[in-house]
Amino acid sequence: MLDEKQAGEFRCAGCGARLFASDSKYDSGSGWPSFTAPAAPDAVSEIADHSHGMERVEVRCAACEGHLGHVFPDGPGPDGLRYCINSASLDFKPKDAAD
């Protein structure tokens, strides 16, 4: 998923819910697929994560509660957010196949 450049949708690998659009994806240099925003405001849920001695915000699929990654306040988008998402939690549907 990190190197995916096609137009389309990134969906939850667990339940198929639409999570991120390809036009919000960018190369953050982190080694993880990164997005400036979810596809819709209610596509993901955000939960405080204080594990591993850090304060982070966990991102989960709002439909099935599957762990996706974390969101950080250092992104380039209008809200300054970087949704740093684990490739294993995503399926990609090219624009032609997106429903």
Backbone hydrogen bonds in HBPLUS format (Angstrom, degrees):
<---DONOR---> <-ACCEPTOR-->    atom                        ^
c    i                          cat <-CA-CA->   ^        H-A-AA   ^      H-
h    n   atom  resd res      DA  || num        DHA   H-A  angle D-A-AA Bond
n    s   type  num  typ     dist DA aas  dist angle  dist       angle   num
A0004-GLU N   A0001-MET O   3.20 MM   3  5.11 160.7  2.24 103.3 109.2     1
A0095-LYS N   A0007-ALA O   2.76 MM  88  5.44 147.2  1.87 139.8 131.8     2
A0022-SER N   A0008-GLY O   2.97 MM  14  5.39 156.9  2.03 157.9 150.8     3
A0009-GLU N   A0093-LYS O   2.87 MM  84  5.23 159.5  1.92 148.4 152.9     4
A0093-LYS N   A0009-GLU O   2.84 MM  84  5.23 165.0  1.86 158.9 163.6     5
A0010-PHE N   A0020-PHE O   2.75 MM  10  5.05 176.7  1.75 163.9 163.3     6
A0019-LEU N   A0010-PHE O   2.96 MM   9  5.82 159.8  2.01 150.7 156.0     7
A0020-PHE N   A0010-PHE O   3.10 MM  10  5.05 165.7  2.12 141.9 146.2     8
A0011-ARG N   A0091-ASP O   2.66 MM  80  5.05 169.0  1.68 159.1 162.1     9
A0091-ASP N   A0011-ARG O   2.74 MM  80  5.05 150.2  1.83 142.2 149.4    10
A0012-CYS N   A0017-ALA O   2.83 MM   5  5.24 156.3  1.89 147.3 154.6    11
A0016-GLY N   A0012-CYS O   2.84 MM   4  4.72 143.5  1.97 128.8 138.2    12
A0013-ALA N   A0089-SER O   2.88 MM  76  5.12 165.6  1.90 127.6 126.3    13
A0039-ALA N   A0019-LEU O   2.60 MM  20  5.36 170.3  1.61 138.5 138.9    14
A0024-SER N   A0021-ALA O   3.05 MM   3  5.70 165.7  2.07 119.5 124.0    15
A0025-LYS N   A0022-SER O   3.16 MM   3  5.29 163.3  2.19 107.6 112.7    16
A0036-THR N   A0024-SER O   2.86 MM  12  5.33 145.8  1.98 137.6 147.4    17
A0026-TYR N   A0034-SER O   2.94 MM   8  5.72 155.6  2.00 148.0 151.3    18
A0085-ILE N   A0033-PRO O   2.96 MM  52  5.54 166.5  1.98 171.9 172.6    19
A0035-PHE N   A0083-TYR O   3.00 MM  48  4.97 144.6  2.13 127.1 138.2    20
A0083-TYR N   A0035-PHE O   2.79 MM  48  4.97 176.3  1.79 159.5 158.4    21
A0043-ALA N   A0040-ALA O   2.99 MM   3  5.22 168.7  2.00 120.8 121.4    22
A0062-ALA N   A0043-ALA O   3.07 MM  19  5.50 168.0  2.09 133.3 131.1    23
A0045-SER N   A0060-ARG O   2.85 MM  15  5.21 158.7  1.90 143.4 150.4    24
A0060-ARG N   A0045-SER O   2.90 MM  15  5.21 161.8  1.93 151.9 156.3    25
A0047-ILE N   A0058-GLU O   2.91 MM  11  5.08 156.9  1.97 140.0 147.6    26
A0058-GLU N   A0047-ILE O   2.72 MM  11  5.08 149.3  1.82 169.2 158.4    27
A0049-ASP N   A0056-ARG O   2.82 MM   7  5.04 162.5  1.85 148.6 143.1    28
A0056-ARG N   A0049-ASP O   2.85 MM   7  5.04 168.4  1.86 154.6 158.0    29
A0054-MET N   A0051-SER O   3.17 MM   3  6.00 166.6  2.19 124.7 128.1    30
A0071-VAL N   A0057-VAL O   2.96 MM  14  5.64 152.3  2.04 154.8 163.6    31
A0059-VAL N   A0069-GLY O   2.84 MM  10  5.28 165.2  1.86 133.3 132.2    32
A0068-LEU N   A0059-VAL O   2.85 MM   9  5.49 162.0  1.88 159.2 154.7    33
A0069-GLY N   A0059-VAL O   3.38 MM  10  5.28 151.4  2.47 139.5 138.7    34
A0061-CYS N   A0066-GLY O   2.87 MM   5  5.21 155.8  1.93 144.6 151.4    35
A0065-GLU N   A0061-CYS O   2.73 MM   4  4.79 138.1  1.91 138.6 146.7    36
A0086-ASN N   A0068-LEU O   2.79 MM  18  5.81 170.3  1.80 171.2 171.2    37
A0070-HIS N   A0084-CYS O   3.02 MM  14  5.40 155.3  2.09 151.2 153.8    38
A0084-CYS N   A0070-HIS O   2.79 MM  14  5.40 152.0  1.86 168.6 176.6    39
A0072-PHE N   A0082-ARG O   2.92 MM  10  5.11 156.8  1.97 133.5 140.3    40
A0082-ARG N   A0072-PHE O   2.80 MM  10  5.11 148.0  1.90 152.4 158.5    41
A0075-GLY N   A0080-GLY O   2.96 MM   5  4.43 153.3  2.04 106.4 103.3    42
A0080-GLY N   A0077-GLY O   2.95 MM   3  4.98 151.0  2.03 103.9 113.3    43
A0089-SER N   A0086-ASN O   2.98 MM   3  5.57 156.3  2.03 117.8 125.1    44
A0090-LEU N   A0087-SER O   3.10 MM   3  5.42 166.9  2.11 115.2 118.8    45
A0097-ALA N   A0094-PRO O   2.80 MM   3  5.34 137.4  1.98 115.7 128.1    46
A0098-ALA N   A0094-PRO O   2.94 MM   4  6.04 124.9  2.25 150.8 165.1    47
A0098-ALA N   A0095-LYS O   3.34 MM   3  5.12 145.2  2.47  94.6 104.2    48
